[in-house]
């Protein structure tokens, strides 16, 4: 076994077949558990040989296949910054063994690694062998890499229908192309290694792949060429997308995208590369459906019949726009589908089928062409309830929402402060971050842990152990020295100014008052009461808005009358 190979806590958990919390417990409970040999305090690395020896001494299962050994060897051969290049070289080796390349001329000249890669090919085949290394690479760099979740990629592929040729102008590692089932793939990605890995994944499956390592907006590698369908998960909120140098570009058929609307540039790029009548499925930030700066282009897209559906996939996630390139001479449609997926992505399939069968059930395009041209699905919610009956039910619910503010008194002076970073160093709190990708492995929250986001609220987890969502952070406290409710309140206090400034919080710098544990618990109870007050206040505001809406609707429709 390679003495230089290292493994993370997530690697150890995977190889041992346990959750990451178990690894944390072993580190605390067993003094002889191997000490970190690298990494950082929050992401330590351990010597693979030492970890394997520790497991063997206790008779615990710790499976290390050829693929795992190849992956650890690949990581040990250089810096993690160059890991993508080494993964790509391994892919070239697999492609050579699959007969795609006639020669193998690579800097990947480590005999031990080449032996392991050959064993992987013999046991699993080149496709599965390369996919294993790619998965490990995605997991190792999950905070930096962005990939379309597989369920969403499959949904997008289903909605555009079976096609033989697709184009993905921001293809990443090829997730959308792989989900599409197309035989021919045209792709671009601005990162050369990412583009190369995507091309290898496609070609190993026998697909005809043409992938160019250049930015599609600035350097269109497929100018003048079209595909049967386009799938795209573009980068969001990129201000430096090439606005100034692309002012007169012929792709802007529906208007020059404003500098702050790069996503509408991607929409028009996609429409320019799909055949007339062909479908485009593109992920968009929710704000792109309603920003005033993009209303002229949205209006032109609607008038031309290019927008067929806008569906919100998750409350805080992206919207899915379904587009169709208009056929010259064809009468534009008069309706569009605006919907929300709710808890199940499968509802989108049903929603789309029903809309295509009965387009009159959609939202009239003429009703959307107002001063805002807002395509946000949530703004088009309708209710089948009788406004009169619904008004009484909502009024009763509103009357029950009486918020109670906990008593607070002015205090003199200011306490001394520490930071979460200092508490981590002192061993008072342990911090674990979840990757931004939904399909990555996430830390488990246990009862008593504080779960927080960089821009939202913080709360104390009280249910059974479960993985937290993408982008969240778990704070595990030493309850004898730090009260969880107290910590959650401090994190939430730090969130309040950040929310108004649209900034992200560095949790390590959050200030924590230095007060005894008894005082912390008292503060914690008040923090919890304030959080409950805030929840009730939000519910009352939402219910109040619904009450007003139903009041107006009921009076106009004759379901309500003025009372005495």
C-alpha positions as CSV (number, residue, x, y, z in Angstrom):
1,X,0.0,0.0,0.0
2,X,1.3,3.5,-0.9
3,X,2.8,5.1,2.2
4,X,2.2,8.6,0.9
5,X,-1.5,8.2,0.2
6,X,-3.9,10.1,2.4
7,X,-7.6,9.9,3.0
8,X,-10.2,12.4,4.3
9,X,-12.8,11.6,7.0
10,X,-15.3,11.2,4.2
11,X,-13.0,8.7,2.5
12,X,-12.7,6.7,5.7
13,X,-16.4,6.7,6.2
14,X,-17.1,5.5,2.7
15,X,-14.4,2.7,2.8
16,X,-15.7,1.6,6.2
17,X,-19.3,1.7,5.2
18,X,-20.3,4.1,8.0
19,X,-21.4,7.7,8.3
20,X,-19.0,10.6,8.9
21,X,-20.3,11.0,12.4
22,X,-18.9,7.5,13.2
23,X,-15.4,8.6,12.2
24,X,-15.7,11.7,14.4
25,X,-16.7,9.5,17.3
26,X,-13.8,7.2,16.7
27,X,-11.4,10.1,16.8
28,X,-12.8,11.3,20.1
29,X,-13.1,7.9,21.7
30,X,-9.9,6.2,20.7
31,X,-6.6,7.9,21.6
32,X,-4.8,5.6,19.2
33,X,-6.8,6.6,16.2
34,X,-4.3,7.9,13.5
35,X,-3.6,11.6,13.8
36,X,-4.0,13.9,10.8
37,X,-0.9,14.1,8.6
38,X,-2.1,17.1,6.5
39,X,-5.1,19.1,5.4
40,X,-6.8,21.6,7.7
41,X,-8.4,21.6,11.1
42,X,-11.9,21.4,9.4
43,X,-10.8,19.0,6.6
44,X,-7.9,16.8,8.0
45,X,-6.1,14.2,6.0
46,X,-4.9,10.9,7.4
47,X,-2.3,8.4,6.3
48,X,-4.0,5.6,4.4
49,X,-1.6,2.9,5.7
50,X,-2.1,4.0,9.3
51,X,-5.9,4.0,9.0
52,X,-5.9,0.6,7.3
53,X,-3.7,-0.7,10.1
54,X,-5.9,0.7,12.8
55,X,-9.0,-1.0,11.2
56,X,-7.1,-4.3,10.8
57,X,-6.1,-4.3,14.5
58,X,-9.7,-4.1,15.5
59,X,-11.1,-6.5,12.9
60,X,-13.3,-3.7,11.5
61,X,-14.2,-3.9,7.7
62,X,-12.2,-1.6,5.6
63,X,-12.4,-2.6,1.9
64,X,-9.8,-1.1,-0.4
65,X,-10.5,-2.1,-4.0
66,X,-8.2,-1.6,-7.0
67,X,-10.2,1.5,-7.8
68,X,-9.8,3.0,-4.3
69,X,-6.1,2.2,-4.3
70,X,-5.8,3.8,-7.8
71,X,-7.6,6.9,-6.6
72,X,-5.4,7.3,-3.5
73,X,-2.3,6.8,-5.6
74,X,-3.5,9.3,-8.1
75,X,-4.0,11.9,-5.4
76,X,-0.6,11.1,-3.8
77,X,1.3,11.9,-7.1
78,X,0.9,15.6,-6.8
79,X,-0.9,18.7,-5.6
80,X,-4.7,18.7,-5.5
81,X,-4.6,21.8,-7.7
82,X,-3.4,19.5,-10.5
83,X,-5.7,16.6,-9.7
84,X,-8.0,17.3,-12.6
85,X,-5.1,17.0,-15.0
86,X,-4.1,13.6,-13.5
87,X,-7.7,12.4,-13.7
88,X,-7.8,13.4,-17.3
89,X,-4.6,11.5,-18.0
90,X,-6.1,8.4,-16.4
91,X,-9.1,8.9,-18.8
92,X,-6.8,9.0,-21.8
93,X,-5.2,5.7,-20.6
94,X,-8.7,4.1,-20.3
95,X,-9.6,5.4,-23.8
96,X,-6.3,3.9,-25.2
97,X,-7.2,0.5,-23.6
98,X,-10.7,0.8,-25.1
99,X,-9.2,1.3,-28.5
100,X,-10.4,4.9,-28.9
101,X,-6.8,6.1,-29.2
102,X,-4.1,4.2,-31.1
103,X,-1.2,5.4,-29.0
104,X,-0.8,6.3,-25.4
105,X,1.6,9.2,-24.9
106,X,1.0,10.6,-21.4
107,X,3.0,12.0,-18.5
108,X,1.2,9.4,-16.4
109,X,4.3,7.2,-16.1
110,X,3.9,5.9,-12.5
111,X,4.3,2.1,-12.8
112,X,2.2,1.3,-9.7
113,X,-0.6,3.6,-10.9
114,X,-0.6,2.1,-14.4
115,X,-0.8,-1.4,-13.0
116,X,-3.8,-0.4,-10.8
117,X,-5.6,1.3,-13.8
118,X,-5.1,-1.8,-15.9
119,X,-6.6,-4.0,-13.1
120,X,-9.5,-1.6,-12.9
121,X,-10.1,-1.9,-16.7
122,X,-9.9,-5.7,-16.5
123,X,-12.3,-6.0,-13.6
124,X,-14.9,-3.2,-14.4
125,X,-14.3,-2.1,-17.9
126,X,-12.9,1.3,-19.0
127,X,-16.3,3.2,-18.6
128,X,-16.9,2.2,-15.0
129,X,-13.2,2.5,-14.2
130,X,-13.1,6.1,-15.3
131,X,-16.5,7.0,-13.8
132,X,-15.2,5.8,-10.4
133,X,-12.2,8.2,-10.6
134,X,-14.5,11.0,-11.8
135,X,-16.9,10.4,-8.9
136,X,-14.0,10.5,-6.4
137,X,-12.7,13.7,-8.0
138,X,-16.2,15.4,-7.8
139,X,-16.4,14.4,-4.1
140,X,-13.0,15.7,-3.3
141,X,-13.7,19.1,-4.8
142,X,-17.4,19.3,-4.2
143,X,-17.2,22.8,-2.7
144,X,-15.5,24.2,-5.8
145,X,-17.1,22.2,-8.6
146,X,-20.7,22.6,-9.8
147,X,-22.5,19.8,-11.5
148,X,-26.2,19.4,-12.5
149,X,-27.8,17.0,-10.1
150,X,-28.6,13.7,-11.9
151,X,-32.4,13.8,-11.2
152,X,-32.6,17.3,-12.8
153,X,-30.4,16.3,-15.7
154,X,-32.7,13.4,-16.4
155,X,-35.8,15.5,-16.1
156,X,-34.4,18.0,-18.6
157,X,-33.5,15.2,-21.1
158,X,-37.0,13.8,-20.8
159,X,-38.7,17.1,-21.5
160,X,-36.8,17.8,-24.7
161,X,-37.6,14.3,-25.9
162,X,-35.4,11.6,-27.5
163,X,-33.0,13.2,-30.0
164,X,-29.9,12.0,-31.8
165,X,-28.0,15.3,-31.5
166,X,-27.8,17.7,-28.6
167,X,-25.7,20.8,-27.9
168,X,-24.6,21.9,-24.4
169,X,-22.8,25.2,-24.5
170,X,-21.7,25.0,-20.8
171,X,-21.3,21.3,-20.6
172,X,-19.1,21.0,-17.4
173,X,-18.3,17.3,-17.0
174,X,-21.0,16.2,-19.4
175,X,-23.9,15.4,-17.0
176,X,-26.6,16.7,-19.3
177,X,-25.2,15.1,-22.4
178,X,-24.9,11.8,-20.6
179,X,-28.5,12.0,-19.5
180,X,-29.8,12.9,-22.9
181,X,-29.1,9.5,-24.6
182,X,-28.1,11.4,-27.8
183,X,-25.6,9.7,-30.1
184,X,-23.9,13.0,-31.1
185,X,-22.9,15.7,-28.6
186,X,-21.6,19.2,-29.3
187,X,-20.2,20.9,-26.2
188,X,-18.2,23.7,-24.9
189,X,-16.7,24.6,-21.5
190,X,-14.4,27.4,-20.6
191,X,-12.1,25.1,-18.5
192,X,-9.8,23.0,-20.6
193,X,-9.5,20.1,-18.2
194,X,-13.3,20.0,-17.5
195,X,-14.0,20.0,-21.3
196,X,-11.4,17.2,-21.8
197,X,-12.9,15.0,-19.0
198,X,-16.4,15.5,-20.4
199,X,-15.2,14.5,-23.9
200,X,-13.6,11.3,-22.5
201,X,-16.7,10.3,-20.5
202,X,-18.7,10.6,-23.7
203,X,-16.3,8.9,-26.1
204,X,-15.8,6.0,-23.7
205,X,-19.5,5.3,-24.1
206,X,-19.2,5.2,-27.8
207,X,-20.8,8.6,-28.5
208,X,-19.6,11.0,-31.1
209,X,-18.4,14.0,-29.1
210,X,-17.1,17.3,-30.2
211,X,-16.2,19.4,-27.1
212,X,-14.3,22.7,-27.3
213,X,-12.4,24.2,-24.3
214,X,-13.5,27.8,-24.9
215,X,-16.2,30.1,-23.4
216,X,-19.3,29.7,-25.6
217,X,-20.5,33.3,-25.3
218,X,-17.2,34.9,-26.2
219,X,-16.0,32.3,-28.7
220,X,-18.9,30.4,-30.3
221,X,-17.2,27.2,-31.6
222,X,-20.4,26.1,-33.4
223,X,-21.3,29.4,-35.1
224,X,-23.8,28.6,-37.9
225,X,-24.5,25.0,-36.6
226,X,-27.6,23.7,-35.0
227,X,-28.7,20.6,-33.0
228,X,-32.0,18.9,-32.6
229,X,-32.1,20.0,-28.9
230,X,-30.1,22.1,-26.5
231,X,-29.6,21.4,-22.8
232,X,-27.8,24.0,-20.7
233,X,-27.0,24.6,-17.0
234,X,-25.1,27.9,-17.4
235,X,-23.0,29.8,-14.8
236,X,-25.2,32.3,-12.9
237,X,-24.6,35.9,-12.1
238,X,-21.4,36.3,-14.2
239,X,-20.9,40.1,-14.7
240,X,-17.9,39.7,-16.9
241,X,-19.6,37.6,-19.6
242,X,-18.5,39.7,-22.6
243,X,-21.2,42.3,-22.8
244,X,-19.0,45.0,-24.3
245,X,-17.3,42.9,-27.1
246,X,-20.6,41.2,-28.1
247,X,-22.8,44.3,-28.6
248,X,-23.5,43.6,-32.2
249,X,-23.6,39.8,-32.0
250,X,-26.1,38.1,-34.4
251,X,-27.3,35.8,-31.7
252,X,-29.2,38.6,-29.9
253,X,-32.3,38.1,-32.0
254,X,-34.5,39.1,-29.1
255,X,-32.5,42.1,-27.9
256,X,-29.1,42.9,-26.5
257,X,-28.8,41.3,-23.0
258,X,-28.1,44.0,-20.3
259,X,-24.8,43.7,-18.6
260,X,-26.5,42.3,-15.5
261,X,-28.5,39.7,-17.4
262,X,-26.0,37.1,-18.5
263,X,-28.5,34.3,-18.3
264,X,-30.6,35.9,-21.0
265,X,-27.5,35.9,-23.2
266,X,-27.3,32.1,-22.6
267,X,-31.0,31.7,-23.5
268,X,-30.5,33.5,-26.8
269,X,-27.3,31.5,-27.5
270,X,-29.2,28.3,-27.0
271,X,-32.1,29.4,-29.3
272,X,-29.5,30.3,-32.0
273,X,-28.2,26.8,-31.9
274,X,-31.3,24.7,-32.0
275,X,-33.2,23.7,-35.2
276,X,-36.5,25.6,-36.0
277,X,-39.1,23.8,-33.9
278,X,-36.4,22.3,-31.7
279,X,-36.5,22.4,-27.9
280,X,-34.2,24.1,-25.3
281,X,-34.1,23.2,-21.6
282,X,-32.1,25.6,-19.6
283,X,-31.7,26.2,-15.9
284,X,-32.1,29.8,-14.8
285,X,-31.9,31.7,-11.5
286,X,-35.3,32.5,-10.1
287,X,-34.7,36.2,-10.3
288,X,-34.2,36.1,-14.1
289,X,-38.0,35.5,-14.5
290,X,-38.8,38.9,-13.0
291,X,-35.8,41.3,-13.1
292,X,-36.9,44.6,-14.6
293,X,-33.7,44.9,-16.6
294,X,-34.6,41.8,-18.6
295,X,-38.3,42.6,-19.2
296,X,-37.9,43.7,-22.9
297,X,-36.1,40.5,-23.9
298,X,-38.7,38.4,-21.9
299,X,-41.4,40.2,-23.7
300,X,-39.9,39.6,-27.1
301,X,-39.4,35.9,-26.3
302,X,-43.1,35.6,-25.3
303,X,-44.4,37.5,-28.4
304,X,-42.3,35.2,-30.7
305,X,-43.6,32.1,-28.9
306,X,-40.1,31.0,-27.8
307,X,-41.0,30.5,-24.2
308,X,-43.1,27.5,-23.6
309,X,-42.7,26.9,-19.8
310,X,-41.1,28.3,-16.7
311,X,-41.1,25.8,-13.8
312,X,-39.7,26.4,-10.3
313,X,-38.0,23.2,-9.4
314,X,-37.3,23.9,-5.7
315,X,-38.2,26.9,-3.5
316,X,-34.6,28.1,-3.2
317,X,-33.3,26.5,-6.4
318,X,-33.2,27.3,-10.1
319,X,-36.1,27.6,-12.5
320,X,-36.3,25.4,-15.5
321,X,-37.1,27.3,-18.7
322,X,-38.4,25.2,-21.7
323,X,-38.0,27.1,-25.0
324,X,-38.8,26.3,-28.6
325,X,-37.2,28.0,-31.6
326,X,-40.0,29.5,-33.6
327,X,-40.6,28.1,-37.1
328,X,-40.8,30.8,-39.8
329,X,-44.4,31.5,-40.8
330,X,-45.8,29.5,-37.9
331,X,-48.4,31.2,-35.7
332,X,-47.1,31.8,-32.2
333,X,-48.8,30.1,-29.3
334,X,-51.1,32.1,-27.1
335,X,-50.4,30.5,-23.7
336,X,-47.4,29.5,-21.6
337,X,-47.0,27.1,-18.7
338,X,-46.0,28.6,-15.4
339,X,-45.7,26.1,-12.6
340,X,-44.0,24.8,-9.5
341,X,-42.6,21.3,-9.0
342,X,-43.4,21.1,-5.3
343,X,-41.8,18.2,-3.5
344,X,-41.5,15.8,-6.5
345,X,-39.7,16.5,-9.8
346,X,-42.0,13.9,-11.4
347,X,-44.9,16.4,-11.2
348,X,-43.1,18.4,-13.9
349,X,-43.5,15.6,-16.4
350,X,-47.2,15.4,-15.7
351,X,-47.6,19.2,-15.8
352,X,-45.8,19.4,-19.2
353,X,-47.8,16.5,-20.7
354,X,-51.1,18.1,-19.6
355,X,-50.2,21.5,-20.9
356,X,-49.1,20.1,-24.3
357,X,-52.4,18.2,-24.5
358,X,-54.5,21.2,-23.3
359,X,-52.5,24.4,-24.0
360,X,-55.6,26.5,-23.2
361,X,-54.9,25.6,-19.5
362,X,-51.8,27.7,-19.4
363,X,-51.4,31.4,-18.7
364,X,-52.4,33.7,-21.5
365,X,-49.3,35.4,-23.0
366,X,-51.2,38.6,-23.5
367,X,-51.8,38.8,-19.7
368,X,-48.0,38.6,-19.1
369,X,-47.1,41.4,-21.4
370,X,-47.6,44.2,-18.8
371,X,-45.1,46.6,-17.4
372,X,-43.2,43.9,-15.6
373,X,-43.4,40.9,-18.0
374,X,-42.9,38.8,-14.8
375,X,-42.7,35.0,-15.5
376,X,-42.2,34.0,-11.9
377,X,-44.4,30.9,-11.4
378,X,-45.3,31.8,-7.7
379,X,-47.0,35.0,-8.8
380,X,-49.5,33.0,-10.9
381,X,-50.8,30.7,-8.2
382,X,-54.5,30.2,-8.4
383,X,-57.0,28.7,-5.9
384,X,-60.1,26.7,-6.6
385,X,-61.6,27.7,-3.3
386,X,-64.7,29.8,-3.0
387,X,-63.4,33.3,-1.9
388,X,-66.2,33.7,0.6
389,X,-65.6,30.4,2.4
390,X,-61.8,30.7,2.1
391,X,-62.0,34.2,3.6
392,X,-63.7,33.0,6.8
393,X,-61.2,30.1,7.1
394,X,-58.2,32.4,6.7
395,X,-59.7,35.0,9.0
396,X,-60.0,32.4,11.8
397,X,-56.4,31.3,11.2
398,X,-55.2,34.9,11.3
399,X,-56.9,35.5,14.6
400,X,-55.0,32.6,16.2
401,X,-51.6,34.1,15.1
402,X,-50.9,36.3,18.1
403,X,-47.2,36.8,18.4
404,X,-45.7,37.2,21.9
405,X,-42.5,39.2,22.2
406,X,-40.3,38.0,25.1
407,X,-39.5,40.7,27.7
408,X,-36.2,42.4,27.2
409,X,-34.5,45.2,29.2
410,X,-31.8,47.7,28.4
411,X,-28.3,46.6,29.7
412,X,-25.3,48.7,30.6
413,X,-21.9,48.0,29.2
414,X,-20.7,45.5,26.6
415,X,-19.4,42.0,27.3
416,X,-16.0,40.7,26.0
417,X,-16.2,38.7,22.8
418,X,-14.6,35.7,21.2
419,X,-15.2,34.2,17.7
420,X,-16.3,30.8,16.4
421,X,-12.9,30.4,15.0
422,X,-11.3,30.7,18.4
423,X,-13.9,28.3,19.9
424,X,-13.0,25.8,17.2
425,X,-9.3,26.1,18.2
426,X,-10.3,25.5,21.8
427,X,-12.3,22.4,21.0
428,X,-15.5,24.0,22.1
429,X,-17.3,23.6,18.8
430,X,-16.7,21.4,15.7
431,X,-17.7,22.8,12.3
432,X,-18.7,20.7,9.3
433,X,-19.6,22.3,5.9
434,X,-22.0,20.7,3.4
435,X,-20.9,20.9,-0.3
436,X,-23.0,23.2,-2.5
437,X,-23.8,20.3,-4.8
438,X,-27.1,18.5,-4.0
439,X,-25.7,15.2,-5.1
440,X,-22.5,15.3,-2.9
441,X,-22.0,13.6,0.5
442,X,-23.2,15.9,3.3
443,X,-22.5,15.9,7.0
444,X,-25.1,14.5,9.4
445,X,-26.9,16.7,11.9
446,X,-27.6,15.2,15.3
447,X,-29.9,16.3,18.0
448,X,-28.4,19.4,19.7
449,X,-26.3,20.5,16.6
450,X,-26.7,24.0,15.2
451,X,-27.5,24.1,11.5
452,X,-27.0,27.4,9.7
453,X,-26.5,28.9,6.2
454,X,-24.3,31.8,5.1
455,X,-27.4,33.9,4.3
456,X,-30.3,32.5,6.2
457,X,-31.4,31.6,9.7
458,X,-29.8,29.3,12.2
459,X,-31.5,26.7,14.3
460,X,-30.9,23.8,16.8
461,X,-31.6,20.4,15.2
462,X,-33.9,18.4,17.4
463,X,-35.0,15.4,15.2
464,X,-33.2,12.2,14.3
465,X,-29.8,12.2,12.7
466,X,-30.0,13.2,9.1
467,X,-27.9,14.7,6.3
468,X,-28.2,18.5,6.0
469,X,-28.9,20.3,2.8
470,X,-26.4,21.6,0.2
471,X,-24.4,24.6,1.3
472,X,-25.4,24.4,5.0
473,X,-23.0,24.2,8.0
474,X,-23.3,22.0,11.1
475,X,-21.9,23.3,14.4
476,X,-21.5,20.6,17.0
477,X,-21.0,22.1,20.5
478,X,-19.5,20.9,23.8
479,X,-22.7,21.3,25.7
480,X,-20.8,21.8,29.0
481,X,-19.1,24.9,27.7
482,X,-21.4,26.3,25.0
483,X,-25.2,26.4,24.8
484,X,-26.5,25.4,21.3
485,X,-29.5,27.8,21.4
486,X,-27.1,30.6,22.5
487,X,-24.8,29.8,19.5
488,X,-27.8,29.7,17.1
489,X,-28.9,33.1,18.3
490,X,-25.4,34.6,17.8
491,X,-25.3,33.2,14.3
492,X,-28.7,34.5,13.5
493,X,-27.7,38.0,14.8
494,X,-24.8,38.0,12.4
495,X,-27.2,37.0,9.6
496,X,-29.5,40.1,10.0
497,X,-27.2,42.8,8.7
498,X,-25.8,40.5,6.1
499,X,-29.2,39.8,4.7
500,X,-29.8,43.5,4.1
501,X,-26.4,43.9,2.5
502,X,-26.7,40.8,0.3
503,X,-23.4,39.5,1.6
504,X,-22.2,36.1,2.8
505,X,-21.1,35.4,6.3
506,X,-17.8,34.0,7.3
507,X,-18.9,31.8,10.2
508,X,-15.4,31.7,11.7
509,X,-15.6,35.5,12.4
510,X,-19.0,35.6,14.0
511,X,-18.7,37.2,17.4
512,X,-19.8,35.3,20.5
513,X,-20.2,37.0,23.9
514,X,-17.9,35.6,26.7
515,X,-20.5,34.8,29.4
516,X,-20.9,31.8,31.8
517,X,-22.8,28.8,30.6
518,X,-25.7,29.6,32.9
519,X,-26.1,33.0,31.3
520,X,-25.7,31.4,27.9
521,X,-28.7,29.2,28.6
522,X,-30.8,32.1,29.7
523,X,-29.9,34.0,26.5
524,X,-30.6,30.8,24.6
525,X,-34.2,30.7,25.9
526,X,-34.8,34.3,24.9
527,X,-33.2,33.7,21.5
528,X,-35.5,30.7,21.0
529,X,-38.5,32.9,21.9
530,X,-37.4,35.6,19.5
531,X,-37.1,33.0,16.8
532,X,-40.7,31.7,17.5
533,X,-41.9,35.3,17.5
534,X,-40.3,35.8,14.1
535,X,-41.9,32.7,12.8
536,X,-45.4,33.7,14.0
537,X,-44.9,37.2,12.6
538,X,-44.0,35.9,9.2
539,X,-47.0,33.5,9.2
540,X,-49.3,36.4,10.2
541,X,-47.9,38.6,7.4
542,X,-48.4,35.8,4.8
543,X,-51.9,35.0,6.1
544,X,-52.7,38.7,6.2
545,X,-51.8,39.1,2.5
546,X,-54.0,36.1,1.7
547,X,-56.8,37.6,3.7
548,X,-56.6,40.9,1.8
549,X,-56.5,39.1,-1.6
550,X,-59.5,37.0,-0.7
551,X,-61.4,40.0,0.6
552,X,-60.9,41.9,-2.7
553,X,-61.8,38.8,-4.8
554,X,-64.8,37.9,-2.7
555,X,-66.3,41.4,-2.9
556,X,-65.8,41.7,-6.6
557,X,-67.2,38.2,-7.3
558,X,-70.2,38.7,-5.1
559,X,-69.1,36.0,-2.6
560,X,-68.7,38.6,0.2
561,X,-70.6,41.8,1.1
562,X,-69.8,44.7,3.4
563,X,-70.6,43.8,7.0
564,X,-72.1,46.0,9.7
